[in-house]
Amino acid sequence: MNDVPPQVIAVLGRGLVPADEALLLGDDLGVTRGDGCFDALRVTNDARGVRVHHRDGHLARFARSAARLQLADAPPSAAWEDLIDAWDNPGEAVLKLVLTRGRESVATAPFGYLTLTSVPDYGIARRGVTAVTLDRGHRSDTFTDAPWLLGGVKTLSYAVNVAARREAAARGVDEVVWRSSDGYLLEGPTSGLVFAADDRLWTTPTAGTGILDSVTVAAVFDVARRNGVDTGEALFTPAQARRCDGVWLVSAIRGVLPVTELDGDPLNHDPAVTSVLAVAGGFPPID
């Protein structure tokens, strides 16, 4: 039995290419320096047809990341959309858009490609995850006057994020929540953060914190507001999170993950609320 997940790859300017064909040269700055950006979108193919969830929001964020990196001649959204529309994989998949600065030794245009890969069933995680807080190494306002730190840009430099996930596994928990050096919760390595408190939904502000604006959190909040639920931005400490009515890590691919335990302490959790938030984000309701 073949355990390799179905995958489709396309290159800007070329179209679909064999999944096992080598694409990048050894001096590509995306590989040697992490100099580039990416975004990840959820794709589903079910009885409702093929859907790329929150496509416009992700493409807009991807374009902002490219602009912040000053990637010359970044391809317009239409170039990506033409390739996205060519795909038709069954089930759930993650669509990654990648843009590097190109080769280091030769003056070239940015190099862009896309991958579409089937993902595992995240049903168990969507019922609840345990998490540990890890120090992010900077204050909550560090990025206010430091645009060169590329706060809010989804760069290819993900070594720290991946290392944090390994640390979580080593500690026997599912997830990480970054904590600023002045004691505030920021986001997960690959997810946004949502709190329920005072009859309102809250998320971490992007200004000053350097966190990535979450397309999925924005979608959930939009549905919440249309249903009469107030939303806002605020910084929460771990102690305040323990008093919240609920805390969730929100990912474009994995969904709305209720945090049931933080640093060994149980958190409040209402599965019915999680189910409502999941549906608002475009995910199946929690059974």
C-alpha positions in Angstrom: 0.0 0.0 0.0 1.3 3.4 -0.9 1.4 5.7 2.1 2.7 8.8 0.2 0.0 11.5 0.3 -1.3 12.7 -3.1 0.5 15.8 -4.1 0.3 18.3 -7.0 3.0 20.8 -7.8 2.8 23.8 -10.2 5.4 26.4 -11.1 4.5 30.0 -12.0 5.1 30.4 -15.7 5.2 26.7 -16.4 2.1 25.2 -14.9 1.8 21.7 -13.5 5.0 19.6 -13.1 5.7 16.1 -11.9 5.6 15.8 -8.1 9.1 14.2 -8.0 10.8 16.7 -10.4 13.5 18.8 -8.8 12.6 22.5 -8.9 15.1 24.6 -6.8 18.7 25.2 -7.6 21.3 25.0 -4.8 21.8 28.7 -4.6 18.2 29.7 -4.3 17.9 32.3 -1.6 14.7 30.7 -0.3 16.8 27.7 0.7 20.1 29.2 1.6 18.8 32.3 3.5 15.1 31.7 4.1 14.6 34.8 1.9 11.1 34.5 0.7 7.5 34.1 1.9 4.7 31.6 1.8 1.1 31.2 2.7 -1.1 28.1 3.4 -4.7 27.6 2.4 -7.2 24.8 3.2 -8.7 23.0 0.3 -11.7 20.6 0.6 -13.3 18.5 -2.1 -16.5 16.9 -0.9 -20.2 16.8 -1.8 -20.2 20.6 -2.0 -17.4 20.5 -4.6 -13.9 21.9 -4.6 -13.4 24.9 -2.3 -10.3 26.9 -1.5 -11.2 28.4 1.9 -10.8 32.1 2.5 -8.9 32.4 -0.8 -9.0 36.2 -1.1 -7.8 36.8 2.4 -4.8 34.4 2.0 -3.9 35.8 -1.4 -4.0 39.4 0.0 -1.9 38.4 3.0 0.6 36.7 0.7 0.8 39.8 -1.4 1.5 41.9 1.7 4.2 39.6 2.8 5.9 39.8 -0.7 5.6 43.6 -0.6 7.2 43.8 2.9 10.1 41.7 1.6 10.4 44.0 -1.3 10.3 41.1 -3.8 10.5 42.8 -7.2 8.1 41.7 -9.8 6.0 39.6 -7.4 3.3 37.8 -9.5 -0.2 39.2 -9.3 -2.9 37.3 -7.6 -4.4 36.2 -10.9 -1.3 34.2 -11.7 -1.8 32.1 -8.6 -5.6 31.8 -9.1 -5.2 30.3 -12.6 -3.1 27.5 -11.2 -5.3 27.0 -8.1 -8.3 26.5 -10.3 -6.6 23.6 -12.1 -6.5 21.4 -9.0 -9.1 18.8 -8.1 -7.9 16.6 -5.2 -10.4 14.7 -3.1 -10.7 15.1 0.7 -8.8 17.8 2.7 -5.5 19.3 1.6 -3.1 22.1 2.3 -2.3 24.4 -0.6 1.1 26.2 -0.1 2.1 29.2 -2.1 5.8 29.8 -2.0 7.8 32.8 -3.4 11.6 33.0 -3.1 13.9 35.8 -4.1 15.5 33.6 -6.6 19.1 32.6 -7.2 22.0 34.2 -5.3 24.6 34.0 -8.0 22.5 35.1 -10.9 20.2 38.1 -11.2 16.8 36.4 -11.6 13.2 37.2 -10.9 11.5 35.7 -7.8 10.7 32.0 -8.1 7.2 31.0 -7.3 5.6 27.6 -7.0 2.6 25.9 -5.4 2.1 22.5 -3.7 -1.2 20.8 -2.9 -0.8 17.9 -0.4 -3.4 15.8 1.3 -3.4 16.3 5.1 -4.2 13.9 8.0 -7.5 13.9 9.9 -7.3 16.6 12.6 -10.6 15.5 14.2 -8.9 14.5 17.5 -7.0 17.8 17.8 -10.2 19.8 17.1 -11.7 18.3 20.2 -8.9 19.7 22.5 -5.2 20.2 22.8 -2.7 20.7 25.7 -0.2 23.5 25.4 2.9 24.9 27.1 4.0 28.6 27.0 7.5 29.3 25.7 9.4 32.6 25.8 9.5 34.2 22.4 12.5 36.3 23.4 11.1 39.8 22.9 8.7 42.2 24.5 5.1 42.6 23.3 5.9 46.0 21.8 9.3 45.2 20.2 8.1 45.5 16.6 6.5 48.9 17.0 9.5 50.8 15.8 11.5 48.0 14.1 10.0 47.3 10.7 13.2 45.5 9.7 12.2 42.6 12.0 9.5 41.8 9.5 6.7 41.5 12.0 3.6 40.1 10.5 5.3 38.7 7.5 4.9 34.9 6.8 8.6 34.3 5.8 10.2 31.0 4.9 12.4 31.3 8.1 10.4 28.8 10.1 13.3 27.0 11.9 12.3 28.5 15.3 8.6 27.6 14.8 9.5 24.0 14.0 11.9 23.8 17.0 9.1 25.0 19.3 6.8 22.2 18.1 9.6 19.7 18.8 10.0 21.2 22.3 6.2 20.7 22.9 6.5 17.0 21.9 9.5 16.6 24.2 7.4 18.0 27.1 4.6 15.7 26.3 2.1 18.3 25.1 0.4 19.0 21.8 1.0 22.7 21.2 3.0 25.8 22.0 1.8 29.3 22.9 4.4 32.0 22.5 4.9 34.2 25.5 6.5 37.7 25.3 9.4 38.5 27.6 7.1 40.9 29.5 4.6 38.1 30.1 1.8 38.2 27.5 0.5 35.4 25.3 1.1 36.1 21.6 0.2 33.2 19.2 1.1 29.7 18.4 4.0 28.8 16.1 1.5 28.1 13.3 -1.7 29.4 14.7 -3.6 32.5 15.9 -5.0 32.9 19.4 -8.6 33.5 20.5 -9.9 34.1 24.0 -13.5 34.3 25.3 -13.9 36.7 28.2 -16.5 39.2 29.4 -19.1 38.1 26.7 -16.7 38.9 23.9 -14.1 37.2 21.7 -10.6 38.6 21.8 -7.4 38.0 19.8 -3.9 39.3 20.2 -3.2 42.7 18.5 -0.8 42.7 15.6 0.5 46.2 16.1 3.8 46.1 18.1 3.6 42.3 18.8 4.9 41.2 15.4 2.4 38.4 15.1 0.9 37.4 11.8 -2.6 38.5 11.2 -4.7 35.3 11.1 -7.1 35.0 8.1 -9.1 32.3 9.9 -9.4 34.4 13.1 -10.7 37.3 11.0 -13.3 35.0 9.4 -14.5 33.7 12.7 -14.7 37.2 14.1 -16.7 38.4 11.1 -19.3 35.7 11.6 -19.4 36.4 15.3 -20.0 40.1 14.8 -22.8 39.4 12.3 -24.4 37.2 15.0 -24.2 39.9 17.6 -21.1 38.9 19.4 -18.6 41.6 20.2 -14.9 41.1 19.3 -11.8 43.0 20.2 -8.0 42.9 20.5 -6.1 42.7 23.8 -3.0 41.2 25.5 -3.7 38.4 28.0 -1.3 37.0 30.5 -1.3 33.2 31.2 -3.0 34.0 34.6 -5.8 35.9 32.8 -6.1 33.1 30.2 -6.8 30.6 33.0 -9.8 32.7 34.0 -11.2 33.0 30.5 -14.3 31.1 29.4 -12.3 29.5 26.6 -8.9 29.7 24.8 -8.4 28.5 21.2 -5.5 28.1 18.8 -6.9 28.8 15.3 -5.2 27.4 12.2 -6.1 27.7 8.6 -5.4 24.0 8.1 -5.9 22.3 11.5 -9.0 24.3 12.5 -10.2 25.8 15.8 -8.4 23.9 18.5 -9.6 24.4 22.1 -6.8 24.6 24.6 -7.8 22.4 27.5 -4.6 22.7 29.5 -2.0 25.4 29.7 1.3 24.8 31.5 -0.3 21.9 33.3 -3.3 23.9 34.5 -6.8 23.0 33.1 -8.6 25.7 31.2 -12.4 26.3 30.8 -13.8 24.7 27.7 -17.3 24.4 26.3 -17.4 22.0 23.3 -20.6 23.7 22.1 -18.9 27.0 21.8 -15.9 25.3 20.0 -18.4 23.8 17.5 -19.9 27.2 16.7 -16.5 28.8 16.2 -15.3 25.9 14.0 -18.3 26.3 11.7 -17.7 30.0 11.6 -14.2 29.3 10.4 -15.4 26.9 7.7 -14.6 23.6 9.5 -17.0 20.7 10.4 -18.9 21.0 13.7 -17.4 19.2 16.7 -19.4 16.0 17.5 
